[in-house]
Amino acid sequence: MNLSDIPVLAHLSPEQIDNLVSVCEERVLEDGENLICKDVEGGKLYFLLGGRLEVYVQDGSGEVVLNRLSAPAVLGELELLTSHKRTASVRAVGVVRVLGLDHDKIEARVAAGEITVLQAMYGVSKIVAQRLVSLSEKFVEIETRDRPLGARELRNFREKLLSDWSA
């Protein structure tokens, strides 16, 4: 897989991608290994390069899988943009390859006005904005419907909302 296949990096030149990758750390995860743990400060933005990941949380009745991701995808963007702890856990399904980019390195490059990182962060912000649009549309639909939303419809909405992690 080429890094230019990751939509938030697709508009960057090969030199810009190489520049960004030069400050990333590659990591290979084995089946079942956690990449991200809920309620922990992770400090990294991840680019999923190969393999599959499951996004999950624990609730009172056990584990709930929120999403399944395949490359290309971006993870950790909410913590980067909000400085909140991780909102879910993420584990490998089979062997997984990711690139991790430290938040500190991103913030330093943004502060320096580095165009490559600014363009990549613009792409990341578009992912979050698209999720917010979906959420807003669903709230309008819920508020204007004649009958309550069923469990299946809520689950389908959650999957739609969380599925576009690589826009």
Summary of the structure (lengths in Angstrom):
residues: 167
radius of gyration: 16.8
end to end distance: 16.4
largest distance: 54.2
contacts: 472
relative contact order: 0.20
helix: 41%
strand: 30%
